[in-house]
């Protein structure tokens, strides 16, 4: 599933492609993507409008139009935007397209989503899914005292707390797993057992994990997806546990279980 770094990369590309562009056509072929709105709402909102900004919060993207309308895009598990020519044939699993003209050039943005868990919502103001998100670690930074205070009031496993989008927007299974390994903390540790220094270590781990993925080194994770392999730090074979419905890989040798 795309996490904060993946969506930030998508934001940068959409910004390059769309800011200042006038929409000439828009089409959605999958009602599941726009629910509860009808697919035609996309064209009704976009056609004739100019995109003035592309922003991101957590795993959500937002296109701001010149009349104040917004288009919100969530990539779900397998979604992604790509650029092509107007006359390019539909891609496999293509669900929507936005055709634009920018600086005299035409291009077509295609949204492809094999598993169809993405969303594409048009609105006159920010939607609840956007406003309910917690601080974005990249855009807003990580307020360590606030994070420590959140842990102190929470008996859930620290891994589950980190993946709560109301706590930190955009943190998913990969970033949480990697950050906790870097912080040397067992993902099963309850939040209330963590100290302020633990919160600082987690914040450092999150910043480092995000930076690694933004630098396109995300295919060389330290522990994510490597259960059974030796820990790259101490050599202990990595274990795994399901927390919050997601598999978390960790090291019993060097990640301390706070209780």
C-alpha positions in Angstrom: 0.0 0.0 0.0 1.4 3.5 -0.9 2.5 5.4 2.2 3.6 8.9 2.8 6.8 8.9 0.7 5.0 7.2 -2.3 2.2 9.7 -2.2 4.6 12.6 -1.8 6.4 11.5 -5.0 2.9 11.3 -6.7 2.1 14.8 -5.5 5.3 16.2 -7.0 4.6 14.6 -10.4 1.0 15.8 -10.4 2.1 19.3 -9.5 4.5 19.3 -12.4 1.9 18.0 -14.8 -1.2 19.8 -13.6 -0.5 23.2 -12.0 -1.6 25.9 -14.5 -3.3 23.3 -16.7 -6.9 23.7 -18.0 -9.0 20.6 -17.9 -10.5 19.7 -21.3 -12.0 16.3 -20.4 -12.5 14.1 -17.4 -13.9 10.6 -17.2 -14.4 8.0 -14.4 -15.4 4.5 -15.4 -15.7 3.0 -11.9 -18.5 4.0 -9.6 -16.7 2.4 -6.7 -14.0 5.1 -7.0 -16.3 8.1 -6.6 -18.9 6.6 -4.1 -21.3 7.9 -3.0 -21.0 10.5 -5.8 -21.8 9.4 -9.4 -18.8 9.1 -11.7 -20.1 12.0 -13.8 -19.4 14.3 -10.9 -15.7 14.3 -11.8 -16.3 15.8 -15.3 -18.9 18.2 -14.0 -16.4 19.6 -11.5 -13.2 19.5 -13.5 -14.0 20.4 -17.2 -13.2 24.0 -18.0 -11.4 24.6 -14.7 -7.7 25.3 -14.1 -5.7 23.5 -11.5 -4.0 26.0 -9.2 -2.3 23.7 -6.6 -1.6 20.1 -5.7 -1.1 19.3 -2.1 -0.8 16.2 0.1 -1.8 15.3 3.7 -0.9 11.8 4.8 -1.9 9.4 2.1 -4.4 11.8 0.5 -3.8 14.1 -2.5 -5.8 17.3 -3.1 -6.2 19.2 -6.4 -7.4 22.8 -5.9 -9.2 24.4 -8.8 -9.5 28.0 -9.8 -13.1 28.2 -8.6 -12.3 26.8 -5.2 -13.5 23.3 -5.9 -11.3 20.4 -4.8 -10.6 16.9 -6.1 -9.3 14.4 -3.4 -7.5 11.3 -4.5 -6.5 8.3 -2.3 -4.4 5.7 -4.0 -5.8 2.8 -1.9 -3.6 -0.3 -2.1 -2.6 -0.4 -5.8 -3.5 3.0 -7.3 -1.3 5.4 -9.2 -1.4 8.3 -11.6 0.6 8.2 -14.9 1.1 10.6 -17.8 0.5 9.9 -21.5 -0.8 11.3 -24.7 -4.4 12.1 -25.3 -4.8 9.3 -27.9 -3.0 6.6 -25.9 -5.3 3.6 -25.4 -6.7 2.8 -22.0 -4.3 1.0 -19.7 -5.2 -2.2 -18.0 -7.1 -1.5 -14.8 -7.5 2.2 -15.8 -10.4 3.7 -13.7 -10.2 7.4 -14.6 -8.6 10.0 -16.8 -8.1 13.7 -16.8 -7.1 15.4 -20.1 -5.5 18.9 -19.9 -3.8 21.5 -21.9 -0.8 23.3 -20.4 1.4 25.8 -22.1 -0.1 24.8 -25.4 0.6 21.1 -24.9 -2.0 18.5 -24.3 -1.6 15.5 -22.1 -3.7 12.8 -20.4 -3.4 11.8 -16.8 -4.6 8.2 -16.2 -5.5 6.7 -12.8 -4.9 2.9 -12.7 -6.0 0.7 -9.8 -6.0 -3.0 -10.0 -7.6 -3.7 -6.6 -10.0 -0.8 -6.7 -9.6 0.4 -3.1 -8.7 4.0 -4.2 -11.0 7.0 -3.9 -11.7 10.1 -6.1 -13.9 12.6 -4.5 -15.0 16.1 -5.6 -16.1 18.7 -3.1 -16.5 22.5 -2.5 -14.5 22.3 0.7 -12.2 20.0 2.5 -13.7 16.6 3.2 -13.8 14.9 6.7 -11.2 12.3 5.6 -8.8 15.2 5.1 -9.6 17.4 8.1 -9.6 14.4 10.6 -6.0 13.6 9.8 -3.3 14.2 12.4 -0.1 16.2 11.6 1.9 15.1 8.5 5.5 14.2 9.5 6.9 15.6 6.3 4.8 18.8 5.9 4.3 19.6 9.6 7.2 17.8 11.3 6.9 15.6 14.3 6.0 17.2 17.6 7.9 14.9 20.0 6.3 16.1 23.2 2.8 15.7 21.6 3.7 12.2 20.4 5.0 11.2 23.8 1.8 12.5 25.4 -0.2 10.4 23.0 1.7 7.3 23.9 1.3 8.0 27.6 -2.5 7.9 27.3 -2.6 4.8 25.1 -2.5 1.1 26.1 -2.5 -0.1 22.5 0.7 -1.5 21.0 3.0 1.3 19.9 2.9 0.0 16.3 -0.9 0.4 16.2 -0.6 3.9 17.7 1.8 5.0 15.0 -0.5 3.7 12.2 -3.4 5.6 13.6 -3.9 8.4 11.0 -5.3 10.7 13.6 -1.9 10.5 15.4 0.5 10.9 12.4 -0.9 11.2 8.9 0.7 8.9 6.3 2.4 6.4 8.5 1.7 2.8 7.4 3.0 -0.6 8.0 6.3 -0.1 6.3 7.4 3.1 7.9 6.2 2.0 11.4 8.0 -1.3 11.1 11.3 0.3 10.0 11.1 3.2 12.5 10.6 0.9 15.4 13.6 -1.2 14.4 15.7 1.9 14.1 14.5 3.0 17.6 15.3 -0.5 19.0 11.7 -0.8 20.3 9.5 -3.9 20.1 6.3 -3.1 18.2 4.2 -4.9 20.8 5.2 -2.5 23.6 2.2 -0.6 24.9 2.3 3.1 24.4 1.9 3.8 28.1 5.2 2.0 28.8 7.3 4.3 26.6 9.4 7.1 27.9 10.0 10.6 26.3 13.4 9.3 25.1 11.6 6.4 23.4 9.3 8.9 21.6 12.4 10.9 20.5 14.0 7.7 19.1 10.8 6.8 17.3 10.6 10.3 15.8 14.2 10.0 14.6 13.4 6.6 13.1 10.4 7.9 11.3 12.4 10.8 9.8 15.1 8.4 8.6 12.6 5.9 7.2 10.8 8.6 5.3 14.1 10.1 3.9 15.2 6.6 2.8 12.1 6.0 0.8 12.1 9.5 -0.7 15.6 8.8 -1.9 14.3 5.7 -3.7 16.0 3.2 -1.3 12.7 1.7 -0.2 13.5 -1.6 -1.9 16.3 -2.2 0.6 14.3 -2.2 3.9 16.1 -3.1 7.1 13.4 -5.5 8.4 10.1 -5.0 6.6 9.2 -8.2 4.7 12.3 -10.0 6.0 10.9 -12.3 8.7 13.2 -15.3 9.2 16.2 -13.5 7.9 19.1 -12.4 10.2 18.7 -9.0 11.8 21.1 -6.6 10.0 22.1 -5.1 13.3 22.6 -8.1 15.7 22.1 -11.2 13.6 19.1 -12.7 15.5 16.6 -14.2 13.1 13.7 -11.8 12.6 10.3 -12.6 14.0 6.8 -11.5 13.0 3.5 -10.8 14.7 0.1 -9.5 13.5 -0.8 -6.1 15.1 -3.8 -4.2 14.0 -4.4 -6.6 11.1 -0.9 -6.0 9.6 2.2 -8.2 9.9 5.0 -6.6 11.8 8.6 -7.8 11.5 10.9 -7.2 14.5 14.0 -8.5 16.2 13.8 -10.2 19.6 17.5 -9.7 20.1 17.8 -5.9 19.9 14.3 -4.4 20.0 13.4 -3.9 23.6 9.9 -4.9 24.7 8.7 -2.2 27.1 6.1 -3.3 29.7 
